[in-house]
Amino acid sequence: MFEDEIKDKFVTQKSDTNRYFTAANIISMGRIVLTIPAVWLFATDQWECGLVILGICVISDWLDGFVARKSHEVSDFGKFIDPLADKVVAAGMIVLMVIRMDFPLWFLVALTVRDASIFITKRIFYNKYKIVNGANIAGKLFILFLTIAGVFWLLEFYLGVNLYAIYVLYFSTLLMLISWVVYGVQSAKLFRSKKAKAGSEKPE
C-alpha cells in the first residue's frame, strides 16, 4: 500500500532489495561482533589494540552505507541493522566506561531513553506502514562527536592527559537532544500525512 521510504531530507535512498545478507549488512553485523573483543581489550587494559578495533568499527560505519549505495543493495534490514550496530558498540563501551572510568551515568540513562523511544516509534511505523525512518543529520553528527568524546575519555584515562572530553560530551549531548526532537517532529509529520492519505483512499 505504501512505498518503502526514508523520510529525511538528508537521507532519501529508497530500498533496492529485501535481502538480509548483502555485503553492506554483513559489514554492519560484523561491527556488532567486534564489540565483544573491543570491550574485552579495554577491560583488560590492552587499550592500544582496543583503539584499533574501535577504529575498524568507525571505518565500517562509513563503509557499509557506501557499499550499500554503490552496489544498489540498500535494504530495510540495512536501515535497521546499521544504526543498531552503532548503538551496540556505543552501549558496550559506555557501560564499560561508566563502570571503570567515571563516565557519567546520566548520559547512559538519557541515551537509553532516547534510543528506546526511537526504536518503539520505528516499530510502529514499520508494522503499520512498512516504512523505515532514516537517521537525521543531527543524529549522524551526534554519533561523530560521541565517538570523539569517547576516544578522548579513553585517552584521558589511560594516558592521564586532559583533552576536555567532558566538554565534547556535553556538545554531543546537545546534538543527541536536537536529533531526538527532529526525529519526533519528522515522525509526527509522517504520521499525519499517512493518516490523511489513508483517509482519502477510503471508499465513499
One Martini backbone bead per residue (centre of mass of N, CA, C, O) as a GRO file, in nm:
protein
  204
    1MET     BB    1   0.058   0.062  -0.022
    2PHE     BB    2   0.340   0.155   0.074
    3GLU     BB    3   0.633   0.284   0.032
    4ASP     BB    4   0.955   0.248   0.068
    5GLU     BB    5   1.105   0.483   0.308
    6ILE     BB    6   1.284   0.792   0.376
    7LYS     BB    7   1.218   1.051   0.612
    8ASP     BB    8   1.470   1.255   0.477
    9LYS     BB    9   1.643   1.518   0.334
   10PHE     BB   10   1.935   1.360   0.373
   11VAL     BB   11   1.771   1.071   0.337
   12THR     BB   12   1.651   0.916   0.016
   13GLN     BB   13   1.699   0.618   0.007
   14LYS     BB   14   1.575   0.350  -0.128
   15SER     BB   15   1.486   0.039  -0.161
   16ASP     BB   16   1.634  -0.244  -0.347
   17THR     BB   17   1.607  -0.474  -0.118
   18ASN     BB   18   1.518  -0.781   0.086
   19ARG     BB   19   1.785  -0.856   0.172
   20TYR     BB   20   2.007  -0.952   0.432
   21PHE     BB   21   2.287  -1.073   0.286
   22THR     BB   22   2.466  -0.828   0.240
   23ALA     BB   23   2.755  -0.665   0.239
   24ALA     BB   24   2.663  -0.432   0.425
   25ASN     BB   25   2.526  -0.608   0.648
   26ILE     BB   26   2.779  -0.767   0.724
   27ILE     BB   27   2.935  -0.525   0.826
   28SER     BB   28   2.737  -0.449   1.049
   29MET     BB   29   2.749  -0.723   1.199
   30GLY     BB   30   3.056  -0.710   1.250
   31ARG     BB   31   3.040  -0.469   1.445
   32ILE     BB   32   2.896  -0.619   1.668
   33VAL     BB   33   3.111  -0.839   1.715
   34LEU     BB   34   3.350  -0.630   1.787
   35THR     BB   35   3.254  -0.548   2.071
   36ILE     BB   36   3.376  -0.775   2.238
   37PRO     BB   37   3.687  -0.727   2.197
   38ALA     BB   38   3.687  -0.428   2.271
   39VAL     BB   39   3.593  -0.450   2.565
   40TRP     BB   40   3.804  -0.658   2.658
   41LEU     BB   41   4.060  -0.488   2.602
   42PHE     BB   42   3.988  -0.256   2.796
   43ALA     BB   43   3.936  -0.433   3.053
   44THR     BB   44   4.259  -0.541   3.012
   45ASP     BB   45   4.443  -0.286   2.917
   46GLN     BB   46   4.438  -0.313   2.582
   47TRP     BB   47   4.402  -0.017   2.437
   48GLU     BB   48   4.546  -0.018   2.167
   49CYS     BB   49   4.382  -0.253   2.041
   50GLY     BB   50   4.107  -0.126   2.099
   51LEU     BB   51   4.144   0.119   1.906
   52VAL     BB   52   4.160  -0.047   1.651
   53ILE     BB   53   3.878  -0.168   1.666
   54LEU     BB   54   3.731   0.104   1.672
   55GLY     BB   55   3.836   0.197   1.399
   56ILE     BB   56   3.693  -0.024   1.239
   57CYS     BB   57   3.408   0.058   1.323
   58VAL     BB   58   3.413   0.341   1.201
   59ILE     BB   59   3.471   0.256   0.909
   60SER     BB   60   3.222   0.062   0.882
   61ASP     BB   61   3.007   0.286   0.910
   62TRP     BB   62   3.081   0.405   0.629
   63LEU     BB   63   3.102   0.148   0.442
   64ASP     BB   64   2.812   0.027   0.437
   65GLY     BB   65   2.675   0.267   0.292
   66PHE     BB   66   2.857   0.273   0.043
   67VAL     BB   67   2.803  -0.018  -0.053
   68ALA     BB   68   2.496  -0.001  -0.078
   69ARG     BB   69   2.492   0.222  -0.297
   70LYS     BB   70   2.695   0.101  -0.511
   71SER     BB   71   2.527  -0.191  -0.518
   72HIS     BB   72   2.221  -0.157  -0.487
   73GLU     BB   73   2.159  -0.263  -0.147
   74VAL     BB   74   1.932  -0.123  -0.020
   75SER     BB   75   1.774  -0.190   0.300
   76ASP     BB   76   1.569  -0.234   0.560
   77PHE     BB   77   1.771  -0.393   0.730
   78GLY     BB   78   2.000  -0.187   0.702
   79LYS     BB   79   1.843   0.049   0.845
   80PHE     BB   80   1.853  -0.121   1.113
   81ILE     BB   81   2.150  -0.245   1.158
   82ASP     BB   82   2.328   0.005   1.150
   83PRO     BB   83   2.227   0.162   1.407
   84LEU     BB   84   2.248  -0.083   1.594
   85ALA     BB   85   2.555  -0.114   1.582
   86ASP     BB   86   2.618   0.158   1.705
   87LYS     BB   87   2.471   0.103   1.977
   88VAL     BB   88   2.633  -0.142   2.068
   89VAL     BB   89   2.908  -0.013   2.079
   90ALA     BB   90   2.834   0.225   2.263
   91ALA     BB   91   2.717   0.064   2.502
   92GLY     BB   92   2.964  -0.109   2.569
   93MET     BB   93   3.159   0.131   2.625
   94ILE     BB   94   2.990   0.295   2.830
   95VAL     BB   95   2.962   0.082   3.047
   96LEU     BB   96   3.262   0.051   3.095
   97MET     BB   97   3.315   0.356   3.169
   98VAL     BB   98   3.125   0.369   3.409
   99ILE     BB   99   3.271   0.145   3.577
  100ARG     BB  100   3.597   0.246   3.529
  101MET     BB  101   3.587   0.590   3.426
  102ASP     BB  102   3.367   0.796   3.529
  103PHE     BB  103   3.128   0.792   3.359
  104PRO     BB  104   2.830   0.932   3.305
  105LEU     BB  105   2.521   0.804   3.383
  106TRP     BB  106   2.322   1.010   3.258
  107PHE     BB  107   2.391   0.948   2.965
  108LEU     BB  108   2.297   0.655   2.955
  109VAL     BB  109   2.003   0.714   3.026
  110ALA     BB  110   1.937   0.912   2.796
  111LEU     BB  111   2.011   0.718   2.563
  112THR     BB  112   1.810   0.494   2.633
  113VAL     BB  113   1.549   0.657   2.609
  114ARG     BB  114   1.585   0.756   2.323
  115ASP     BB  115   1.624   0.478   2.177
  116ALA     BB  116   1.359   0.350   2.273
  117SER     BB  117   1.164   0.556   2.141
  118ILE     BB  118   1.265   0.513   1.849
  119PHE     BB  119   1.215   0.210   1.827
  120ILE     BB  120   0.911   0.216   1.875
  121THR     BB  121   0.842   0.404   1.640
  122LYS     BB  122   0.957   0.227   1.414
  123ARG     BB  123   0.774  -0.018   1.462
  124ILE     BB  124   0.509   0.122   1.410
  125PHE     BB  125   0.567   0.211   1.116
  126TYR     BB  126   0.631  -0.067   1.002
  127ASN     BB  127   0.368  -0.220   1.084
  128LYS     BB  128   0.171  -0.004   0.941
  129TYR     BB  129   0.366   0.112   0.667
  130LYS     BB  130   0.649   0.003   0.583
  131ILE     BB  131   0.854   0.203   0.739
  132VAL     BB  132   1.196   0.336   0.734
  133ASN     BB  133   1.357   0.542   0.922
  134GLY     BB  134   1.594   0.777   0.909
  135ALA     BB  135   1.856   0.951   0.970
  136ASN     BB  136   1.970   1.245   1.091
  137ILE     BB  137   2.212   1.481   1.093
  138ALA     BB  138   2.226   1.511   1.402
  139GLY     BB  139   2.271   1.207   1.455
  140LYS     BB  140   2.539   1.185   1.303
  141LEU     BB  141   2.690   1.401   1.470
  142PHE     BB  142   2.654   1.264   1.739
  143ILE     BB  143   2.822   1.011   1.678
  144LEU     BB  144   3.083   1.158   1.617
  145PHE     BB  145   3.115   1.314   1.897
  146LEU     BB  146   3.095   1.063   2.073
  147THR     BB  147   3.347   0.928   1.966
  148ILE     BB  148   3.542   1.152   2.045
  149ALA     BB  149   3.474   1.153   2.348
  150GLY     BB  150   3.551   0.856   2.399
  151VAL     BB  151   3.846   0.871   2.313
  152PHE     BB  152   3.927   1.094   2.508
  153TRP     BB  153   3.850   0.941   2.764
  154LEU     BB  154   4.048   0.707   2.727
  155LEU     BB  155   4.309   0.879   2.715
  156GLU     BB  156   4.278   1.006   2.990
  157PHE     BB  157   4.286   0.740   3.149
  158TYR     BB  158   4.562   0.609   3.024
  159LEU     BB  159   4.748   0.897   3.008
  160GLY     BB  160   4.670   1.154   3.189
  161VAL     BB  161   4.511   1.357   3.011
  162ASN     BB  162   4.373   1.674   2.891
  163LEU     BB  163   4.091   1.681   2.641
  164TYR     BB  164   3.798   1.774   2.711
  165ALA     BB  165   3.571   1.548   2.701
  166ILE     BB  166   3.325   1.670   2.854
  167TYR     BB  167   3.265   1.892   2.635
  168VAL     BB  168   3.213   1.700   2.403
  169LEU     BB  169   2.981   1.556   2.547
  170TYR     BB  170   2.794   1.799   2.572
  171PHE     BB  171   2.767   1.845   2.268
  172SER     BB  172   2.654   1.561   2.202
  173THR     BB  173   2.403   1.596   2.377
  174LEU     BB  174   2.279   1.823   2.216
  175LEU     BB  175   2.258   1.658   1.952
  176MET     BB  176   2.079   1.438   2.068
  177LEU     BB  177   1.835   1.622   2.134
  178ILE     BB  178   1.793   1.734   1.851
  179SER     BB  179   1.748   1.460   1.707
  180TRP     BB  180   1.501   1.385   1.876
  181VAL     BB  181   1.320   1.619   1.788
  182VAL     BB  182   1.337   1.575   1.483
  183TYR     BB  183   1.220   1.290   1.486
  184GLY     BB  184   0.949   1.368   1.613
  185VAL     BB  185   0.858   1.563   1.390
  186GLN     BB  186   0.878   1.369   1.152
  187SER     BB  187   0.683   1.155   1.266
  188ALA     BB  188   0.435   1.337   1.289
  189LYS     BB  189   0.418   1.412   0.987
  190LEU     BB  190   0.402   1.125   0.877
  191PHE     BB  191   0.147   1.039   1.026
  192ARG     BB  192  -0.041   1.256   0.906
  193SER     BB  193   0.001   1.187   0.604
  194LYS     BB  194  -0.088   0.886   0.620
  195LYS     BB  195  -0.366   0.935   0.743
  196ALA     BB  196  -0.471   1.117   0.516
  197LYS     BB  197  -0.429   0.913   0.284
  198ALA     BB  198  -0.607   0.687   0.398
  199GLY     BB  199  -0.868   0.860   0.407
  200SER     BB  200  -0.874   0.928   0.091
  201GLU     BB  201  -0.892   0.601   0.010
  202LYS     BB  202  -1.164   0.576   0.104
  203PRO     BB  203  -1.466   0.471   0.045
  204GLU     BB  204  -1.783   0.639  -0.007
   0.00000   0.00000   0.00000
